[in-house]
């Protein structure tokens, strides 16, 4: 029905490519941020270590949220025929 329109197939292809890129970019960014926090935590005082530990937990939390949203996008895109 609506999937024959060019703008629909183009949007599906764009979202598919963006979703694939997010599967690669999100974990890499999380790894970089957590690695940076580990290095800073090793150099920090006792009271600053708590801040860096919380930053690492927050990064992992947002990584899980990002990957979950990306999974939902992939699930919705699976209902459209790929051309």
PDB file as gemmi writes it, atoms N, CA and C in Angstrom:
CRYST1    1.000    1.000    1.000  90.00  90.00  90.00 P 1                      
ATOM      1  N   UNK A   1       0.820  -1.182   0.000  1.00  0.00           N  
ATOM      2  CA  UNK A   1       0.000   0.000   0.000  1.00  0.00           C  
ATOM      3  C   UNK A   1       0.867   1.251   0.000  1.00  0.00           C  
ATOM      4  N   UNK A   2       1.366   1.660   1.168  1.00  0.00           N  
ATOM      5  CA  UNK A   2       2.199   2.855   1.220  1.00  0.00           C  
ATOM      6  C   UNK A   2       3.665   2.556   0.966  1.00  0.00           C  
ATOM      7  N   UNK A   3       4.036   1.289   0.986  1.00  0.00           N  
ATOM      8  CA  UNK A   3       5.454   0.951   0.864  1.00  0.00           C  
ATOM      9  C   UNK A   3       5.984   1.093  -0.551  1.00  0.00           C  
ATOM     10  N   UNK A   4       5.120   1.374  -1.522  1.00  0.00           N  
ATOM     11  CA  UNK A   4       5.593   1.556  -2.887  1.00  0.00           C  
ATOM     12  C   UNK A   4       6.119   2.970  -3.127  1.00  0.00           C  
ATOM     13  N   UNK A   5       5.792   3.907  -2.257  1.00  0.00           N  
ATOM     14  CA  UNK A   5       6.249   5.278  -2.438  1.00  0.00           C  
ATOM     15  C   UNK A   5       7.758   5.360  -2.238  1.00  0.00           C  
ATOM     16  N   UNK A   6       8.382   6.221  -3.009  1.00  0.00           N  
ATOM     17  CA  UNK A   6       9.834   6.351  -2.954  1.00  0.00           C  
ATOM     18  C   UNK A   6      10.284   6.877  -1.599  1.00  0.00           C  
ATOM     19  N   UNK A   7       9.543   7.825  -1.038  1.00  0.00           N  
ATOM     20  CA  UNK A   7       9.974   8.402   0.236  1.00  0.00           C  
ATOM     21  C   UNK A   7       9.879   7.397   1.369  1.00  0.00           C  
ATOM     22  N   UNK A   8       9.000   6.415   1.268  1.00  0.00           N  
ATOM     23  CA  UNK A   8       8.907   5.388   2.308  1.00  0.00           C  
ATOM     24  C   UNK A   8      10.097   4.442   2.214  1.00  0.00           C  
ATOM     25  N   UNK A   9      10.420   3.983   1.008  1.00  0.00           N  
ATOM     26  CA  UNK A   9      11.553   3.068   0.873  1.00  0.00           C  
ATOM     27  C   UNK A   9      12.862   3.773   1.196  1.00  0.00           C  
ATOM     28  N   UNK A  10      12.964   5.046   0.846  1.00  0.00           N  
ATOM     29  CA  UNK A  10      14.168   5.802   1.187  1.00  0.00           C  
ATOM     30  C   UNK A  10      14.313   5.986   2.685  1.00  0.00           C  
ATOM     31  N   UNK A  11      13.206   6.250   3.352  1.00  0.00           N  
ATOM     32  CA  UNK A  11      13.236   6.413   4.804  1.00  0.00           C  
ATOM     33  C   UNK A  11      13.588   5.103   5.490  1.00  0.00           C  
ATOM     34  N   UNK A  12      13.058   4.012   4.997  1.00  0.00           N  
ATOM     35  CA  UNK A  12      13.376   2.703   5.572  1.00  0.00           C  
ATOM     36  C   UNK A  12      14.858   2.398   5.396  1.00  0.00           C  
ATOM     37  N   UNK A  13      15.399   2.677   4.229  1.00  0.00           N  
ATOM     38  CA  UNK A  13      16.834   2.442   4.001  1.00  0.00           C  
ATOM     39  C   UNK A  13      17.685   3.336   4.903  1.00  0.00           C  
ATOM     40  N   UNK A  14      17.276   4.604   5.061  1.00  0.00           N  
ATOM     41  CA  UNK A  14      18.012   5.528   5.920  1.00  0.00           C  
ATOM     42  C   UNK A  14      17.998   5.055   7.365  1.00  0.00           C  
ATOM     43  N   UNK A  15      16.842   4.674   7.863  1.00  0.00           N  
ATOM     44  CA  UNK A  15      16.747   4.203   9.244  1.00  0.00           C  
ATOM     45  C   UNK A  15      17.484   2.884   9.447  1.00  0.00           C  
ATOM     46  N   UNK A  16      17.492   2.027   8.449  1.00  0.00           N  
ATOM     47  CA  UNK A  16      18.237   0.770   8.547  1.00  0.00           C  
ATOM     48  C   UNK A  16      19.735   1.042   8.641  1.00  0.00           C  
ATOM     49  N   UNK A  17      20.232   1.939   7.813  1.00  0.00           N  
ATOM     50  CA  UNK A  17      21.655   2.284   7.854  1.00  0.00           C  
ATOM     51  C   UNK A  17      22.022   2.982   9.162  1.00  0.00           C  
ATOM     52  N   UNK A  18      21.150   3.873   9.635  1.00  0.00           N  
ATOM     53  CA  UNK A  18      21.416   4.566  10.897  1.00  0.00           C  
ATOM     54  C   UNK A  18      21.410   3.585  12.063  1.00  0.00           C  
ATOM     55  N   UNK A  19      20.507   2.627  12.023  1.00  0.00           N  
ATOM     56  CA  UNK A  19      20.445   1.621  13.078  1.00  0.00           C  
ATOM     57  C   UNK A  19      21.706   0.761  13.090  1.00  0.00           C  
ATOM     58  N   UNK A  20      22.175   0.386  11.925  1.00  0.00           N  
ATOM     59  CA  UNK A  20      23.410  -0.394  11.841  1.00  0.00           C  
ATOM     60  C   UNK A  20      24.597   0.409  12.373  1.00  0.00           C  
ATOM     61  N   UNK A  21      24.644   1.688  12.037  1.00  0.00           N  
ATOM     62  CA  UNK A  21      25.730   2.534  12.527  1.00  0.00           C  
ATOM     63  C   UNK A  21      25.676   2.669  14.050  1.00  0.00           C  
ATOM     64  N   UNK A  22      24.479   2.773  14.602  1.00  0.00           N  
ATOM     65  CA  UNK A  22      24.357   2.893  16.055  1.00  0.00           C  
ATOM     66  C   UNK A  22      24.799   1.625  16.772  1.00  0.00           C  
ATOM     67  N   UNK A  23      24.590   0.456  16.155  1.00  0.00           N  
ATOM     68  CA  UNK A  23      25.065  -0.784  16.761  1.00  0.00           C  
ATOM     69  C   UNK A  23      26.586  -0.796  16.885  1.00  0.00           C  
ATOM     70  N   UNK A  24      27.265  -0.030  16.066  1.00  0.00           N  
ATOM     71  CA  UNK A  24      28.726   0.039  16.121  1.00  0.00           C  
ATOM     72  C   UNK A  24      29.185   1.214  16.976  1.00  0.00           C  
ATOM     73  N   UNK A  25      28.550   2.371  16.791  1.00  0.00           N  
ATOM     74  CA  UNK A  25      29.008   3.599  17.431  1.00  0.00           C  
ATOM     75  C   UNK A  25      28.726   3.609  18.937  1.00  0.00           C  
ATOM     76  N   UNK A  26      27.548   3.181  19.354  1.00  0.00           N  
ATOM     77  CA  UNK A  26      27.191   3.249  20.775  1.00  0.00           C  
ATOM     78  C   UNK A  26      28.157   2.470  21.673  1.00  0.00           C  
ATOM     79  N   UNK A  27      28.457   1.199  21.379  1.00  0.00           N  
ATOM     80  CA  UNK A  27      29.412   0.500  22.250  1.00  0.00           C  
ATOM     81  C   UNK A  27      30.820   1.095  22.209  1.00  0.00           C  
ATOM     82  N   UNK A  28      31.236   1.591  21.049  1.00  0.00           N  
ATOM     83  CA  UNK A  28      32.570   2.197  20.978  1.00  0.00           C  
ATOM     84  C   UNK A  28      32.653   3.455  21.830  1.00  0.00           C  
ATOM     85  N   UNK A  29      31.634   4.304  21.753  1.00  0.00           N  
ATOM     86  CA  UNK A  29      31.624   5.509  22.574  1.00  0.00           C  
ATOM     87  C   UNK A  29      31.572   5.170  24.059  1.00  0.00           C  
ATOM     88  N   UNK A  30      30.773   4.177  24.416  1.00  0.00           N  
ATOM     89  CA  UNK A  30      30.699   3.766  25.819  1.00  0.00           C  
ATOM     90  C   UNK A  30      32.048   3.238  26.290  1.00  0.00           C  
ATOM     91  N   UNK A  31      32.720   2.479  25.448  1.00  0.00           N  
ATOM     92  CA  UNK A  31      34.039   1.951  25.803  1.00  0.00           C  
ATOM     93  C   UNK A  31      35.044   3.077  26.010  1.00  0.00           C  
ATOM     94  N   UNK A  32      35.008   4.084  25.154  1.00  0.00           N  
ATOM     95  CA  UNK A  32      35.921   5.222  25.290  1.00  0.00           C  
ATOM     96  C   UNK A  32      35.640   5.993  26.572  1.00  0.00           C  
ATOM     97  N   UNK A  33      34.361   6.262  26.848  1.00  0.00           N  
ATOM     98  CA  UNK A  33      34.007   7.030  28.045  1.00  0.00           C  
ATOM     99  C   UNK A  33      34.356   6.251  29.311  1.00  0.00           C  
ATOM    100  N   UNK A  34      34.069   4.955  29.333  1.00  0.00           N  
ATOM    101  CA  UNK A  34      34.391   4.157  30.517  1.00  0.00           C  
ATOM    102  C   UNK A  34      35.904   4.039  30.685  1.00  0.00           C  
ATOM    103  N   UNK A  35      36.634   3.869  29.590  1.00  0.00           N  
ATOM    104  CA  UNK A  35      38.093   3.833  29.675  1.00  0.00           C  
ATOM    105  C   UNK A  35      38.670   5.125  30.215  1.00  0.00           C  
ATOM    106  N   UNK A  36      38.119   6.244  29.773  1.00  0.00           N  
ATOM    107  CA  UNK A  36      38.564   7.550  30.273  1.00  0.00           C  
ATOM    108  C   UNK A  36      38.281   7.670  31.768  1.00  0.00           C  
ATOM    109  N   UNK A  37      37.106   7.219  32.196  1.00  0.00           N  
ATOM    110  CA  UNK A  37      36.760   7.290  33.614  1.00  0.00           C  
ATOM    111  C   UNK A  37      37.624   6.363  34.457  1.00  0.00           C  
ATOM    112  N   UNK A  38      38.024   5.221  33.911  1.00  0.00           N  
ATOM    113  CA  UNK A  38      38.917   4.320  34.641  1.00  0.00           C  
ATOM    114  C   UNK A  38      40.272   4.985  34.843  1.00  0.00           C  
ATOM    115  N   UNK A  39      40.788   5.607  33.804  1.00  0.00           N  
ATOM    116  CA  UNK A  39      42.080   6.291  33.918  1.00  0.00           C  
ATOM    117  C   UNK A  39      41.994   7.432  34.926  1.00  0.00           C  
ATOM    118  N   UNK A  40      40.928   8.225  34.840  1.00  0.00           N  
ATOM    119  CA  UNK A  40      40.766   9.342  35.776  1.00  0.00           C  
ATOM    120  C   UNK A  40      40.539   8.844  37.206  1.00  0.00           C  
ATOM    121  N   UNK A  41      39.871   7.702  37.342  1.00  0.00           N  
ATOM    122  CA  UNK A  41      39.609   7.148  38.678  1.00  0.00           C  
ATOM    123  C   UNK A  41      40.905   6.662  39.322  1.00  0.00           C  
ATOM    124  N   UNK A  42      41.809   6.124  38.521  1.00  0.00           N  
ATOM    125  CA  UNK A  42      43.087   5.670  39.064  1.00  0.00           C  
ATOM    126  C   UNK A  42      43.921   6.831  39.593  1.00  0.00           C  
ATOM    127  N   UNK A  43      43.734   8.016  39.035  1.00  0.00           N  
ATOM    128  CA  UNK A  43      44.496   9.192  39.444  1.00  0.00           C  
ATOM    129  C   UNK A  43      43.772  10.030  40.496  1.00  0.00           C  
ATOM    130  N   UNK A  44      42.560   9.658  40.866  1.00  0.00           N  
ATOM    131  CA  UNK A  44      41.718  10.503  41.711  1.00  0.00           C  
ATOM    132  C   UNK A  44      41.904  10.195  43.192  1.00  0.00           C  
ATOM    133  N   UNK A  45      41.431  11.152  43.999  1.00  0.00           N  
ATOM    134  CA  UNK A  45      41.367  10.954  45.446  1.00  0.00           C  
ATOM    135  C   UNK A  45      40.186  10.045  45.777  1.00  0.00           C  
ATOM    136  N   UNK A  46      40.085   9.699  47.064  1.00  0.00           N  
ATOM    137  CA  UNK A  46      39.012   8.787  47.469  1.00  0.00           C  
ATOM    138  C   UNK A  46      37.630   9.359  47.193  1.00  0.00           C  
ATOM    139  N   UNK A  47      37.443  10.620  47.469  1.00  0.00           N  
ATOM    140  CA  UNK A  47      36.098  11.188  47.292  1.00  0.00           C  
ATOM    141  C   UNK A  47      35.790  11.446  45.821  1.00  0.00           C  
ATOM    142  N   UNK A  48      36.794  11.616  44.978  1.00  0.00           N  
ATOM    143  CA  UNK A  48      36.564  11.767  43.539  1.00  0.00           C  
ATOM    144  C   UNK A  48      36.302  10.420  42.861  1.00  0.00           C  
ATOM    145  N   UNK A  49      36.785   9.335  43.465  1.00  0.00           N  
ATOM    146  CA  UNK A  49      36.576   8.009  42.879  1.00  0.00           C  
ATOM    147  C   UNK A  49      35.092   7.666  42.803  1.00  0.00           C  
ATOM    148  N   UNK A  50      34.322   8.148  43.761  1.00  0.00           N  
ATOM    149  CA  UNK A  50      32.877   7.893  43.756  1.00  0.00           C  
ATOM    150  C   UNK A  50      32.239   8.534  42.534  1.00  0.00           C  
ATOM    151  N   UNK A  51      32.692   9.751  42.204  1.00  0.00           N  
ATOM    152  CA  UNK A  51      32.137  10.460  41.045  1.00  0.00           C  
ATOM    153  C   UNK A  51      32.419   9.699  39.754  1.00  0.00           C  
ATOM    154  N   UNK A  52      33.629   9.203  39.600  1.00  0.00           N  
ATOM    155  CA  UNK A  52      33.978   8.481  38.379  1.00  0.00           C  
ATOM    156  C   UNK A  52      33.263   7.132  38.296  1.00  0.00           C  
ATOM    157  N   UNK A  53      33.060   6.493  39.438  1.00  0.00           N  
ATOM    158  CA  UNK A  53      32.305   5.237  39.445  1.00  0.00           C  
ATOM    159  C   UNK A  53      30.856   5.483  39.034  1.00  0.00           C  
ATOM    160  N   UNK A  54      30.264   6.565  39.518  1.00  0.00           N  
ATOM    161  CA  UNK A  54      28.894   6.917  39.121  1.00  0.00           C  
ATOM    162  C   UNK A  54      28.827   7.259  37.630  1.00  0.00           C  
ATOM    163  N   UNK A  55      29.861   7.925  37.113  1.00  0.00           N  
ATOM    164  CA  UNK A  55      29.893   8.229  35.680  1.00  0.00           C  
ATOM    165  C   UNK A  55      29.928   6.951  34.843  1.00  0.00           C  
ATOM    166  N   UNK A  56      30.670   5.952  35.301  1.00  0.00           N  
ATOM    167  CA  UNK A  56      30.724   4.684  34.571  1.00  0.00           C  
ATOM    168  C   UNK A  56      29.375   3.966  34.608  1.00  0.00           C  
ATOM    169  N   UNK A  57      28.708   3.990  35.767  1.00  0.00           N  
ATOM    170  CA  UNK A  57      27.382   3.374  35.869  1.00  0.00           C  
ATOM    171  C   UNK A  57      26.382   4.086  34.964  1.00  0.00           C  
ATOM    172  N   UNK A  58      26.449   5.413  34.938  1.00  0.00           N  
ATOM    173  CA  UNK A  58      25.541   6.189  34.094  1.00  0.00           C  
ATOM    174  C   UNK A  58      25.786   5.892  32.622  1.00  0.00           C  
ATOM    175  N   UNK A  59      27.049   5.765  32.241  1.00  0.00           N  
ATOM    176  CA  UNK A  59      27.379   5.447  30.853  1.00  0.00           C  
ATOM    177  C   UNK A  59      26.816   4.084  30.454  1.00  0.00           C  
ATOM    178  N   UNK A  60      26.972   3.093  31.314  1.00  0.00           N  
ATOM    179  CA  UNK A  60      26.423   1.764  31.019  1.00  0.00           C  
ATOM    180  C   UNK A  60      24.900   1.792  30.951  1.00  0.00           C  
ATOM    181  N   UNK A  61      24.270   2.574  31.834  1.00  0.00           N  
ATOM    182  CA  UNK A  61      22.812   2.697  31.829  1.00  0.00           C  
ATOM    183  C   UNK A  61      22.331   3.274  30.506  1.00  0.00           C  
ATOM    184  N   UNK A  62      22.970   4.362  30.055  1.00  0.00           N  
ATOM    185  CA  UNK A  62      22.557   4.971  28.797  1.00  0.00           C  
ATOM    186  C   UNK A  62      22.913   4.106  27.590  1.00  0.00           C  
ATOM    187  N   UNK A  63      23.955   3.301  27.690  1.00  0.00           N  
ATOM    188  CA  UNK A  63      24.260   2.351  26.618  1.00  0.00           C  
ATOM    189  C   UNK A  63      23.139   1.323  26.484  1.00  0.00           C  
ATOM    190  N   UNK A  64      22.667   0.814  27.613  1.00  0.00           N  
ATOM    191  CA  UNK A  64      21.573  -0.160  27.582  1.00  0.00           C  
ATOM    192  C   UNK A  64      20.317   0.479  27.004  1.00  0.00           C  
ATOM    193  N   UNK A  65      20.019   1.713  27.398  1.00  0.00           N  
ATOM    194  CA  UNK A  65      18.848   2.408  26.855  1.00  0.00           C  
ATOM    195  C   UNK A  65      19.001   2.611  25.350  1.00  0.00           C  
ATOM    196  N   UNK A  66      20.170   3.062  24.915  1.00  0.00           N  
ATOM    197  CA  UNK A  66      20.403   3.297  23.491  1.00  0.00           C  
ATOM    198  C   UNK A  66      20.291   2.033  22.663  1.00  0.00           C  
ATOM    199  N   UNK A  67      20.852   0.942  23.158  1.00  0.00           N  
ATOM    200  CA  UNK A  67      20.772  -0.312  22.418  1.00  0.00           C  
ATOM    201  C   UNK A  67      19.341  -0.857  22.402  1.00  0.00           C  
ATOM    202  N   UNK A  68      18.593  -0.630  23.483  1.00  0.00           N  
ATOM    203  CA  UNK A  68      17.198  -1.067  23.516  1.00  0.00           C  
ATOM    204  C   UNK A  68      16.359  -0.289  22.516  1.00  0.00           C  
ATOM    205  N   UNK A  69      16.534   1.025  22.481  1.00  0.00           N  
ATOM    206  CA  UNK A  69      15.803   1.849  21.509  1.00  0.00           C  
ATOM    207  C   UNK A  69      16.182   1.446  20.090  1.00  0.00           C  
ATOM    208  N   UNK A  70      17.459   1.195  19.876  1.00  0.00           N  
ATOM    209  CA  UNK A  70      17.909   0.761  18.553  1.00  0.00           C  
ATOM    210  C   UNK A  70      17.292  -0.591  18.185  1.00  0.00           C  
ATOM    211  N   UNK A  71      17.140  -1.468  19.152  1.00  0.00           N  
ATOM    212  CA  UNK A  71      16.477  -2.742  18.895  1.00  0.00           C  
ATOM    213  C   UNK A  71      15.015  -2.565  18.522  1.00  0.00           C  
ATOM    214  N   UNK A  72      14.338  -1.626  19.183  1.00  0.00           N  
ATOM    215  CA  UNK A  72      12.944  -1.347  18.831  1.00  0.00           C  
ATOM    216  C   UNK A  72      12.836  -0.773  17.425  1.00  0.00           C  
ATOM    217  N   UNK A  73      13.785   0.085  17.052  1.00  0.00           N  
ATOM    218  CA  UNK A  73      13.785   0.637  15.692  1.00  0.00           C  
ATOM    219  C   UNK A  73      13.963  -0.490  14.676  1.00  0.00           C  
ATOM    220  N   UNK A  74      14.881  -1.398  14.953  1.00  0.00           N  
ATOM    221  CA  UNK A  74      15.099  -2.537  14.061  1.00  0.00           C  
ATOM    222  C   UNK A  74      13.854  -3.415  13.978  1.00  0.00           C  
ATOM    223  N   UNK A  75      13.183  -3.594  15.113  1.00  0.00           N  
ATOM    224  CA  UNK A  75      11.969  -4.407  15.123  1.00  0.00           C  
ATOM    225  C   UNK A  75      10.875  -3.766  14.275  1.00  0.00           C  
ATOM    226  N   UNK A  76      10.692  -2.454  14.396  1.00  0.00           N  
ATOM    227  CA  UNK A  76       9.672  -1.761  13.607  1.00  0.00           C  
ATOM    228  C   UNK A  76      10.026  -1.817  12.123  1.00  0.00           C  
ATOM    229  N   UNK A  77      11.307  -1.654  11.798  1.00  0.00           N  
ATOM    230  CA  UNK A  77      11.722  -1.696  10.394  1.00  0.00           C  
ATOM    231  C   UNK A  77      11.554  -3.080   9.780  1.00  0.00           C  
ATOM    232  N   UNK A  78      11.528  -4.108  10.608  1.00  0.00           N  
ATOM    233  CA  UNK A  78      11.369  -5.455  10.055  1.00  0.00           C  
ATOM    234  C   UNK A  78       9.971  -5.679   9.480  1.00  0.00           C  
ATOM    235  N   UNK A  79       9.026  -4.836   9.829  1.00  0.00           N  
ATOM    236  CA  UNK A  79       7.673  -4.973   9.287  1.00  0.00           C  
ATOM    237  C   UNK A  79       7.549  -4.396   7.880  1.00  0.00           C  
ATOM    238  N   UNK A  80       8.516  -3.606   7.458  1.00  0.00           N  
ATOM    239  CA  UNK A  80       8.495  -3.039   6.117  1.00  0.00           C  
ATOM    240  C   UNK A  80       9.309  -3.930   5.187  1.00  0.00           C  
ATOM    241  N   UNK A  81       8.828  -4.156   3.984  1.00  0.00           N  
ATOM    242  CA  UNK A  81       9.595  -4.994   3.058  1.00  0.00           C  
ATOM    243  C   UNK A  81      10.852  -4.256   2.597  1.00  0.00           C  
ATOM    244  N   UNK A  82      11.955  -4.965   2.566  1.00  0.00           N  
ATOM    245  CA  UNK A  82      13.192  -4.354   2.074  1.00  0.00           C  
ATOM    246  C   UNK A  82      13.252  -4.514   0.565  1.00  0.00           C  
ATOM    247  N   UNK A  83      13.724  -3.449  -0.072  1.00  0.00           N  
ATOM    248  CA  UNK A  83      13.799  -3.520  -1.535  1.00  0.00           C  
ATOM    249  C   UNK A  83      15.186  -3.200  -2.010  1.00  0.00           C  
TER     250      UNK A  83                                                      
END                                                                             
